[in-house]
Amino acid sequence: MAAPTLHTVLQWIHCHENSETAGRIRRVACRGRSPASALQVMTDRLQADGRKQVAFVVTSSVLGGHEFQTAELVKLAQAYCAVTVFVNKPEHAPLFEASGSDVVIADGLFHRPGKLHAQIARGLRCMKTYRRLFRDFDRVVVCAGAVEAAVPVGLGLLSTGKADLYLPFIYDRTVLWGYWGKAYTCLLRLLTKLFTNLITVNRIQARLISGSHKGKVRFIRNKIATLRPLEDRAEPRRLVTIGRLDSQKRIVELIQDVDYPANPFAELLVIGDGPLRARVEEAARHARFIKVTVLGWLDADQQSRLLSRGDILVLHSVIEGEPMVIREANARGMVVIARDIPGVRGVTWKANRYKSVAELRDRLKQAHEGKLRVFPAEDVDRLNLRRENAARKLFA
């Protein structure tokens, strides 16, 4: 199939210059060039390449772990096909520009925060726009942290047979909303049928998703950085939790659950940021029996300087795809305590998991007494080889 031409893209911009999407296509990753010149460079690259043309559409409105993993997936795909990345937010562009990808910014075109019915309405409203934009691509990989964020583009490309979905997991709302959550989750599973194929992050999630999806469900493991074990320090051992501060991670509830007189740990470090930071900080101020320090996001080097091997990572999430913080803690030689959910079962010991507040507090006692084990770190070279093999099957 022919590569997308400069005329096609410029015509699309012109047709929508007075519409809701005015000005959203703003930059291609060719610094120092005019928009027309940048688009010409992108088109020339695609036409000269002669390979399958694949669009990665990053629909998220936030920057988190799945977006970083999407950038790693794009790097792998570039070995087998010509890639153009469309991002929903300008702040996502540098992540993909660093890998040498052609990047088009479409500010808010693919997804805006809102309930599921609003995403369905956007997909119907923008259907012609999406089809025109992606008509010359052989394949469109929609990359979303949740099904809801993928619905507009998936619905817009309905029946084209070219839309695939890269998804870490399906967020089962049953744990939050009971009966209504179960019905809502069934609807989410139904909406995955908008996509021909699904790509997820591990075998467990592939098995969970494949039960409701008729197309192929494949997985490619998340990349993990090479981390050295932490040093042992004489300072008191601390509890640590790392992640986005949102309802899924249950950080406020964690603070409340570890705030009890008999807790053998005196401090909880919270590393991360997100929409619930104000609530987390308020809960930290009200804690009576444990000091809670909210640090914001720290990079891997900053974390390594701060943490000790004796510190305990606690993951209180109600759902996870494949939590990178656990795999990184394993590499650092830290004990991990986690809620017993499917996403953590391949990277934690059963004895280190809990299902209730009482079990959590018992695990803290055991950890303080040195009775819990560190889970073995992964062989990074072997993992990278598996990732490359999976990418070859997906994109070659």
N, C-alpha and C positions, 0 to 999 in steps of 0.2 A: 504494500500500500504506500502511496506517495507520502512524503514527509509534509508536515504542515508548512504552507508557504507564507512568506511575509505578507502577501496580499490578503490571505485568509485572516491572519491575526489583526492586521490594520483595519480591514473591513469590519471585523467584529467590534473593534474599539469604536470605529466611526458610527456604526449602527446603534450603539448604546450610549453615545456621548451625552444625550439628553435624558437618559433613563436613570433608574435607581442605581445602576452599576457604573455611573459616570466616574471616570478617573481611577477605577480600582486596579486596572492592569497598569502598573506604574514602572516596573523596572525588570530588566533581565540582567543576569549576573555578568555584565561586561562593563566594568567600571570605566568612567570617563567618557562614555559614549552617549549620543542622543538616543532616545527610545527607538527611533526608526533604525539607527545604525546597530543598536544592540540586537533588535529583532532580526536584522539581516544577518548578523553574525550567527545567531542561534539557528536560523534557517539554513545557512550555508553548511554549518556543522552537520545538521541532520541529513541534508541531501547528499553530502560527501560521504557520510558514514555508510549508508546503504544497508544498515541493520534494522531489525525490528524497532519500531518507535513506541516507547512506553512513557506514559505520563504518570507521575506520582502526584497525587492530590492530597496535600496535608490540610485536612479540614479543621483541625483544632483551633480554638481561640486562646488556648493556654500553651505554655511551654513546659513540658514535663518529660518524664522518663520515656514514654512511648515515642515522642518526637525525636529524642536523641537516638533511639533504636531505629527509627525510620531513616535517619541520616546514615546509619551504618548499613541498613538494608540497601539504600540507594547506591552506596559505594560498591557493594557486591554486585548489584544489578548492572552497573556500568561496564563490567567486564563482558557482558553478553548482549547488551542492547543499548540503543541510544536513548538517553533519559532526559526528560524535561520535568522539573519539579514546579508545581503550582502551590503556592503557600497562601493560607487564609489571612495571615497577619505579617506585617513587615518585620517584626522582631524574630520571626522564624527564618528569614532569608539567610542571614550569616551562617547559620548552622549547615546549610546546604551549599552555599557558595564556597565554603572552605574545602569542600570535596571536589570542586571544579565543575559542579553541575550547573546547567542552565536553569535559572530560577526566574519565575514570573510571579510577581506579587499581585494578588487579587483580594484586596482588603475587604474581608467580610462577605465575599461573594458566595462562598461555599457553605458557610455556617455562621449563624449568630446565636448567642445564648438564648434559650427559650425552650418551652415544653415541646413534647413530641409532635403535637398537632401543628405547631408553628413550623417545624422542620419539614413535615409533609407538605404543608402549604407552600413553603419555599421551593421544594423540589418541583411541584407542579407549575409554579409561577416562572421558574427559571429553566424549565425543561428545554426550550428552544435555544436558550443561551448556552447551556452545557453541551448540547448536541453539536452546535456550531463550533464551539471552542475545541471539542475533542474529536471531531469527525475524521481527522486525518491521522489519528493515532491508532496503532494496532491494539493497544491494551491500555486500560486506565486502572491504576491501583489506588484505591481510595484508602488513605491511612488515617485512622481515627481511634481515639482512646475509648470510645463508647459507640454503640450502634447508632444512637440518636444523631451524633455528629456526622455520620456517613449517609444518613437517609436522603438529604437533598440531592446529592450527586447520584446516588444509587437510583433514586426514583427518576431523576432526569435522564439517565441513560438506560432506563428500563427497555428491555427487548432488543438492545443493541448487541448483547452477548459479549461486550468487551470490558465490563466493569468487574473488578475483583476487589476484595476487601482485606486489608491488613489490620487485624484487631487483636489486642492482647487477651481479651476474655469478654464474655457476656455478663454484664452486671446483674446478678440475680437479686431483684428487689424484694423477694420473699422475706429475707432476713430483716427488712426495714418495714414493709407494709403488710405483711401477712397475706391474707387471701387476695387482696387487690394487687399486691406485689407479684404474686404468682401469675395472675392474669396478665399483668403488664410485661412480665418476663416472657411469657408465651408470645405476646405481640412482638417483642424485640426479636425473638427467634424467627418468627414469621417474616420479619423485615429483612433478615439476612438473605432471604431468597431473592432479593433484588440483585444479588451478586452471583456471578457464575462460579467463582472459586473463592475460598477463604484461606487466608494465611494467618496463622497464629504463632505463639511463642514457645510452646512445648507440647509434648505428647499428651499430657493430662488435659490441657485446654482443647487440643484437637479432638480428643475423645468426647469431651463434654459438648462441643459444638456440633460434631458430626451427627449426633443423634437427631438433630432437627434440620440439617442442611443436606439437600440432595446432591449438590455439586461436590467437587473435590475439596477436602480440607487438609491442608498441608501445614507443616510448622517449620520454623527456622529459629533456633535458640537465640536469645538475646546475647549480645556481645558483653563481655565482662573485662574490665581493665586488669592489667597485671599489677597486683598489690602485694606488698611485702607484709609478713606478720608484724603486728605491733610490738612495741617494747613493753616489758613488765615494769611498772613504776610503783614506788612506795606509797603513793597517794591513795586515799580511800577509793574503793571501787564504786562505780556509779552506774545507774541505769541510763540507757540511751535509746531514743527513738528517732528515726530519720524518715522523712517523707513529706509529701504535699499536705498542707493543713486543710483538709476537707472532711466531709462527713464520712466518707468511705474509710479513712484512716483511723477514726475514733480516738483522736489525741485528747480531746477534752475528757472523754470517758476514761481513758488511760490514767490521766492525772488524778481523777477522782478515785479510781480503783487502787492506785498505789499510795494514796494518802490515808494511811492508817497507822496507829501507834506502834504496832509490832513490826513494821517494815524494817528489815535489816540494812536497807540502803538509804543514805541520807540525801541523795541528790538525783534528779532526773534531768538529763540534757535533751532538749527538743531541737533537732536540726531540720529546718525546712521552713517553707512559707506557703501561703495560700489564702483563700477567701475567708477562712475561719481563724485567722491569726489573732484577731481582737478577742475572740471568745477563748482561745487557748491562753492568751496572756492574762485574761481575767481569771480563768481557772487556776493559773499559776499563782496569781496574787492571793487567792483564797485558800491555797493549800496550807494545811496546818502542821503536818507531820513529815513533810518532805520538801526540800528546796527544789523548785522547778526553774530552770534557766532556758529561755527561748532564744536561740542563737541565729535564726534565719538560715539561709542556704550557705553551706560551706562546701568548697570543692574537695576533691579526694585528698590533695596534699594538706589542706587545712584540717580535715578530719583526722588524718594520720598524725599530725602534730598534737592534736587535742586529746585523742583517745588513747587508752591503754588496753593491753590485752586482757586485763582483769575486768574491764567494763562489760556490761551485759546489754546486748541489743534486745529490745522488746518490740514486737510488731503486733499491734492491737487491731489491725484491719479486719473488716467483716468480709472483704473479698479482695483477691489479688490475682493477677495473671501469672507472673513469675517475678516476685519481688527482688530487684537487683540489690537492694540494701542487705538482704540476707546472704546472697551469694558473695557480696563484697565482705561482709562480716566474717563469713567462713574463711575467705582468703586471708583475712587479717588475724585469724586465730581466736576470734571472739566466740563466747557462748551466746547462742540465740534462743530466746523464748518467744513463741508465736502462738497466736490463736489457731486452733485446729481447723483450717479451711483447705480446700483442695489445692490451691495455688502454692502452698508451702510444703506439701508433703514429700516432694522429691528433693528438698534442700534442707530439711530439719529432721532431728531425731523425734520419734514418737514421744519419748519420755520428756521432751522439752516443750511439748505443745499442751494447750489447755482449752477447755470449753466453757469455763465459768470463772467468776471472780475468785471463788474459793480455790480453784485449781491454779489460777494465776499466782495467787499469794503463796501457795505451796511451792510452786516452781521458783519463786523468788527466794524462798527460804533454802531450797535445795541448791540453787545457784550460789548463794552466799556461802554455803557450807562446802562448795566444791564438788557436788554430787552430779552435776550435769556436764555432758561432754560437748566438745567442739565438733561440728560436722565437718567431714573432710573437704578440703578445698578442691575445686575442679582443676583438671589439667587444661590450661588455657590454650596451649598449642593444639591439643586434640579437639577442643571445642571449636577453634577457628577452622580446622580442617572440615569438621562436620558442617559448619556454617557455609563454607565454600561449596561443598558437595550439594547441600540443600539449595543454595542459590542457583547452581548450574541446572538442577532439575526444574526450578521455577521459571528461569528466564532464558535459558539457552534455546 
